């Protein structure tokens, strides 16, 4: 399961949810952010970021941030040209669907 999916499915406090929303919104811009700047932007404390990272199984926020940015890079690189709105038809073969 992708980290972003785990972030959306995990139980978080309202303050933690605010930080999660901010992180998911910023995506690759998170590379320039620090715990202090994120806490300031979300009106929370830096310790909340560490708590979030630990809830998701990371040693600290820096480990979480590296994994998150790696996942964002992977998804942007490999699934950038995917169009989920391209329709499939009932008569399409498996190969046709795979090609679309």
KAJOZI-V552459 format. One record per run of one state. SS is the DSSP state (@ for helix, = for strand, . for the rest). FROM is the first residue (numbers start at 1). TO is the last residue. If there is no record, write none. Layout:
[[SS | FROM | TO] [SS | FROM | TO]]
//
This chain:
[[. | 1 | 2] [@ | 3 | 9] [. | 10 | 13] [@ | 14 | 32] [. | 33 | 34] [@ | 35 | 42] [. | 43 | 45] [@ | 46 | 55] [. | 56 | 60] [@ | 61 | 78] [. | 79 | 93] [@ | 94 | 99] [. | 100 | 100]]
//
